């Protein structure tokens, strides 16, 4: 699809970003560009005129990071993980303890 010169910059960038990600996943560039444009148009029609705040998702990133640390933790690699994630060894201990507790809580539910 061809975007005109008056097409909003934010929507054009959204279309380009969607197309980029699709190409990274093996979609042909022309098809990715079309899908990107259709996605941008859908957002324009669905949310057009609304003030939209896009959260950075810091808590989500931390959650993913913490799960990754927990998955990689073998009981003896606190120092290695601390260096890799730019955290203190104490923080690695805290993360593994918190994730373990949360996983147990999810598995067991409320016992009483």
JOFENDA-V110192 format. One record per residue. PHI is phi in radians with two decimals (NA if undefined). Layout:
[[PHI] [PHI]]
//
This chain:
[[NA] [-1.72] [-1.60] [-1.41] [-1.15] [-1.65] [-1.16] [-0.99] [-1.01] [-1.08] [-1.20] [-1.09] [-1.17] [-1.02] [-1.02] [-1.14] [-1.17] [-1.12] [-1.07] [-1.02] [-1.13] [-1.12] [-1.08] [-1.08] [-1.80] [1.61] [-1.37] [-1.04] [-0.95] [-1.12] [-1.17] [-1.07] [-1.11] [-1.09] [-1.11] [-1.02] [-1.12] [-1.12] [-1.13] [-1.09] [-1.12] [-1.09] [-1.12] [-1.07] [-1.23] [-1.40] [-2.03] [-0.94] [1.51] [-1.62] [-1.29] [-1.96] [-1.91] [-1.76] [-1.17] [-1.29] [1.25] [-1.03] [-1.08] [-1.09] [-1.08] [-1.09] [-1.08] [-1.09] [-1.06] [-1.11] [-1.13] [-1.11] [-1.05] [-1.06] [-1.12] [-1.50] [-1.20] [-2.05] [1.68] [-2.33] [-2.01] [-1.02] [-1.13] [-1.04] [-1.14] [-1.04] [-1.15] [-1.11] [-1.71] [0.99] [-2.19] [-1.45] [-1.06] [-1.02] [-1.15] [-1.09] [-1.01] [-1.08] [-1.11] [-1.12] [-1.14] [-1.18] [-1.15] [-1.01] [-1.09] [-1.15] [-1.13] [-1.11] [-1.05] [-1.18] [-1.21] [-1.56] [1.16] [-1.40] [-1.45] [-2.27]]
//
